[in-house]
Amino acid sequence: MQRRDPDRPSGWEAYYAHHTERPISLLLGAALKRLSPQASRRQAIDLGCGSGNETRGLLEAGWDVVAIDQERAAIERVNAIRAGFPGVCLETRTQQFESLATLPAASLIHAGMSIPFCHPRHFEKFWAQVRAALLPGGLFVGQLFGNRDDWAGDPSRTFHSEAQARGLFQGLDLISFEAHEYDGPSLRGSKHWHRFDVIARRPASHA
């Protein structure tokens, strides 16, 4: 995950500890099944690597991974699992999405509940970097926050209507796009969630 809640300085650390034993997300698992084990370039990016569960899952599946998070605690957790995977490459970056200069070319870009934490003023540039990094035939898998989310009034985070969210993937093949609304827990207590779960593929010849 990306941005620290200033009212709860230990919130992310508690979140990571709570999710330590969680398996990889169902969305990422579904995306991995759509990628050939013989993919010519097994390079993945984990945007907002958080507790490291998805980074670990990618390493276990034989992917080289660039894991990015602005929280030092998240990067420390990911670095701690490096020794268990000597046959693959793990690069970590403690960095905000807003300050990214470039992203490496990748066949898989995962952004688990993290992209909305990019400041709206920088979102367009950041999203262009994500799209540019995705190799032909590669998959983007992740979530966006909807405009009916309880946090939608936060000016430091980015929210989209369903039409706007779908528009971000123009030129890509939308394999899966699911809207979810429900009440549930968060770092700030119970809230109404509105999010879009997305798997999208860059066509082999363009986009």
Secondary structure, 3 states (H helix, E strand, C coil): CCCCCCCCCCHHHHHHHHCCCCCCCHHHHHHHHCCCCCCCCCEEEEECCCCCHHHHHHHHCCCEEEEEECCHHHHHHHHHCHHHCCCCCEEEEECCHHHCCCCCCEEEEEECCCHHHCCHHHHHHHHHHHHHHEEEEEEEEEEEEECCCHHHHCCCCCCECHHHHHHCCCCCEEEEEEEEEEEECCCCCCEEEEEEEEEEECCCCCC
